[in-house]
Amino acid sequence: MDAQDKGSDARHGPAEPGVPGPPAPLPAPTAPADETDGTDEPAEPAAAPGRPGGVEQPPGVPSDAPRTGIAALSPACRIGAAFALAAVAVAVCVHLGMAFLHVAPPNTVSKKHSETIADWIYPEFEQNWKLFAPNPLQQNVSVQVRAEIRWPDGSSRTTGWYDLSAQDGRDIDGNPAPSHTQQNELRRAWDFYVSTHDDDNRPVGLRGALSESYLRRIMALRLDRVDAAGPHGEVARVQVRSRTTQVPPPEWSGEKVSDEAEYRELPWWPLPEGETRGGVG
């Protein structure tokens, strides 16, 4: 019996040429993974992290995070901070302008306002360019001081010499960030005095008295810092001197210099009433 005469359970062989075979059964439809049984409601969107109820924060709406920095200040404090910043900016600009006019070649502005520029620069901000000179300094200069101590019973004594430059050197040695005072205060005060006095210690020009007063006050403060007068005494007078030695030349140089120290002693200076205990009178 022919295979085509069998029922629907008969095995189907290859189709004869020109005769289409039976169609292949279609796969059954699959339900979506997120579809729930028996309901046609769409699935709820996943909740956004940090947002309650899954509602996403619309753009442009400020967050609830606390304010920091200047934004956290009150309006009055913001105004005060703005004025402070403006004052600092003005002070910096004025200082830079004064320093520029001081080191710049003489011009109309610096000549017209020379007194104002000098009052601003001297003595703390004076500029010195000896490091870049063709012949730099080749001497070591140490500034030393001694004091006459007066006691309540009227007696007095004279201290030994305090080497203030050596003390500054010890404070600077090994210090990665030494202060401007340790590096320059004493050195610049001595240079200021020498440049405004002759070899007989007589003032030259109008700044001679200023340099003397400036150096004397530094001596009074340094002596008070080391407690030279003790608990009951007071410094009545001070005397300053410099010790100068030549920097040795390199070994390959044939230059010969003296290794003897030279001293320059200034006269005794009586201290005003307000400076005897380190104050500024």
C-alpha positions, 0 to 999 in steps of 0.5 A: 500500500502506498505511503500516501494512502495511509492515515495522518499517522503515516510517516512522511517521506521526501516530497516528490518533485513538484509536490510541496510537502506538509508545512512545518508546525509554527512555534508556540508564542512565548510570554514576555519575561516581565508579564504577570499571569492573568493581568495586562497591567504594564510593569512599574519602572525600577526605582531610581537610586536615591529617589523615593517612590522611583520618581526621578529628579527633574533637571534644574531642581536643586538637590537637598545637599547641605551648602558648603564654603561661602555659600553656607555663610549668611548674607551679612558674612558674605558681604564681610568676606567680600570686603575683606578680599577687596581690602587684601587685593587693594593692599597687595596691589599698593605694595607691588606698585610701591616696590616697583616704583622703588626699584624702577629707574627714576621717573616722573611718578617716583620723583613726585611721590619719593617721600611716600615710597620711602616711608612705605619701603624702608626699612622692612621692604628695602630691596637689595640686589647685591647677589646679582652684582658683578662683585658679590659680597665676599665677607662674613659679617657677624653682629654682636651686642653686649649690655649694661645691666642696672639693678634696683640697688643702683649697682650695674654690670656689663654682660659678655658679647652675644653673637646674634648672627650666630644665633640666627644661623643656628635657628636657620640651620636644618630649618626647611622654612626659616622665617624672614626675621631669622634670615634678614632682620639683623643683616638688613638692619646692620646694612641700613646702619652702615649705609647711613653712617660714615667710618666715625659712626656719624649719621649721613643724610636724613635716615641716619637717626632712623637706622640707629633707632631701628638697630637699637630696638632690635638689640633691646628685643633680642636681649630681652628674649635671652633674659640678659637682665635677669628677673630684677635687672633692666638693660640701661645701655647697649653696645653693638659691634660687627666682626668681619672675616674674609670668605676663603678663596677656592683651593684652585685659586692663587688668591691670598686673603687675611684670616684675621677678624676685623671689629667695628664697635659702635658707641654705647647707646642708652635705652629709653624708659620703654625699651629697658625691658624689651619694649618699644619706646 
